[in-house]
Amino acid sequence: MSPLVIARRVVEDEVAVFAGRPEDEEPERHGAPLGVYEYALTLHTQRHEGTEHRLGGEEGRAEGVLGQLPGEEPCVPKDSHGQAYARPGPMRTEDPAGFDLLSTREGYDRWAEIYDGDDNPLVHVEEPVVRALVGDVRGLRVLDAGCGTGRHAVPLSRAGASVTALDFSAGMLAAARRKPGSDAIRFVQHDVTVPLPVADGSFDRVLSCLVADHVHDLVSFWRELGRVCAPGGFVLMTTVHPAMMLRGVQARFIDPITGRETRPASAAHSISDYVMSALEAGLRIGHIAEHAVDDALASRSARSKKYVGWPICFVMRVEPGGESEL
Ligand SMILES: C[S@@+](CC[C@H](N)C(=O)[O-])C[C@H]1O[C@@H](n2cnc3c(N)ncnc32)[C@H](O)[C@@H]1O
């Protein structure tokens, strides 16, 4: 049997999924804004009773998936056996739909100047969630791993925490340092995927916000975050919701210099990847939540409108040591 082809195309700013076999005259369109490979595969399987198809099976193939840089892991959602939902298309640094794919660091260096004023729906949803979960930080030692422009680090410092903030993007760090109140923060340029330059158990709160969707090895990442967290403290991680990745949405911005959509390289993970890697890293899970865009946000944020009802942000709070209660 000829291979099943799952293709993604951007149609009028939304992702559409097409499924079919090469001999089909027209592939079935599972139209905008569905854009979810798994959904397309399920539909396809239902409509072709008797045809065998497994997620991640030999027949699956995707074109123009989420992008991949030479030498990097393909950015393809995986099922819970580590099988890709769909295979990546040919390696490319530019999508035919017209975006530029950069390394994560270079992407954020370019994004830095406009990051804070970008009407980012994910940021709108995530910020109050983090504030509520972090709680009163007066007198606490806080690490912000992947601090970016200091969106969390600066207010936490102003609220009385002693804050250390790490990031590998010089551009993002420079933007953070320009903010009033940033003088009190210890900024360090550092890649959070290599051992952190801080002692074991030295922070009461360890934050890593909207960073994990750029990290491939989640077990090592969690281990380091857990190592530097003091007993009785916790690690708070937020990330682009995996459902967004399946919809073809990942970290992106319009580069004001080129005028083109530009994407820092991302790493696609499923929810089970986040959960199981935390457990494998020896962490205890205290809280998991998924947050969607609601009507109230859509009414004040133009970019949020098309995501109403979609889970956009995934959050985990974990603690070092002990068995998970899940
Ligand atoms: C979406 S921004 C989030 C910034 C900030 N945490 C926030 O929530 O506003 C992602 C940040 O993670 C940083 N980052 C991604 N991968 C990193 C790595 N391996 N080491 C250090 N920083 C990283 C980027 O430079 C960028 O500043």
The ligand as an SDF file (V2000), in Angstrom:
LIG
                    3D

 27 29  0  0  0  0  0  0  0  0999 V2000
    9.4280   32.9730   25.7150 C   0  0  0  0  0  0  0  0  0  0  0  0
   10.8520   33.6520   26.4700 S   0  0  0  0  0  0  0  0  0  0  0  0
   10.3070   33.6940   28.1620 C   0  0  0  0  0  0  0  0  0  0  0  0
   11.0920   34.6570   29.0060 C   0  0  0  0  0  0  0  0  0  0  0  0
   10.5820   34.8130   30.4160 C   0  0  0  0  0  0  0  0  0  0  0  0
   10.8070   33.6100   31.1960 N   0  0  0  0  0  0  0  0  0  0  0  0
    9.1150   35.1340   30.3810 C   0  0  0  0  0  0  0  0  0  0  0  0
    8.3270   34.2770   30.7630 O   0  0  0  0  0  0  0  0  0  0  0  0
    8.7800   36.2310   29.9490 O   0  0  0  0  0  0  0  0  0  0  0  0
   11.9770   32.2680   26.4750 C   0  0  0  0  0  0  0  0  0  0  0  0
   13.3030   32.6430   27.0760 C   0  0  0  0  0  0  0  0  0  0  0  0
   14.0300   31.4550   27.3090 O   0  0  0  0  0  0  0  0  0  0  0  0
   15.3640   31.6810   26.9600 C   0  0  0  0  0  0  0  0  0  0  0  0
   15.9930   30.3940   26.6680 N   0  0  0  0  0  0  0  0  0  0  0  0
   15.5720   29.4420   25.8050 C   0  0  0  0  0  0  0  0  0  0  0  0
   16.4190   28.3950   25.8240 N   0  0  0  0  0  0  0  0  0  0  0  0
   17.3880   28.7180   26.7170 C   0  0  0  0  0  0  0  0  0  0  0  0
   18.5640   28.0660   27.1640 C   0  0  0  0  0  0  0  0  0  0  0  0
   18.8970   26.8470   26.7050 N   0  0  0  0  0  0  0  0  0  0  0  0
   19.3400   28.6750   28.0820 N   0  0  0  0  0  0  0  0  0  0  0  0
   19.0050   29.8980   28.5580 C   0  0  0  0  0  0  0  0  0  0  0  0
   17.9250   30.5790   28.1660 N   0  0  0  0  0  0  0  0  0  0  0  0
   17.1140   29.9840   27.2540 C   0  0  0  0  0  0  0  0  0  0  0  0
   15.2850   32.5990   25.7560 C   0  0  0  0  0  0  0  0  0  0  0  0
   16.5030   33.2930   25.5190 O   0  0  0  0  0  0  0  0  0  0  0  0
   14.1510   33.5200   26.1690 C   0  0  0  0  0  0  0  0  0  0  0  0
   14.6060   34.6330   26.8680 O   0  0  0  0  0  0  0  0  0  0  0  0
  1  2  1  0
  2  3  1  0
  2 10  1  0
  3  4  1  0
  4  5  1  0
  5  6  1  0
  5  7  1  0
  7  8  2  0
  7  9  1  0
 10 11  1  0
 11 12  1  0
 11 26  1  0
 12 13  1  0
 13 14  1  0
 13 24  1  0
 14 15  1  0
 14 23  1  0
 15 16  2  0
 16 17  1  0
 17 18  1  0
 17 23  2  0
 18 19  1  0
 18 20  2  0
 20 21  1  0
 21 22  2  0
 22 23  1  0
 24 25  1  0
 24 26  1  0
 26 27  1  0
M  CHG  2   2   1   9  -1
M  END
$$$$
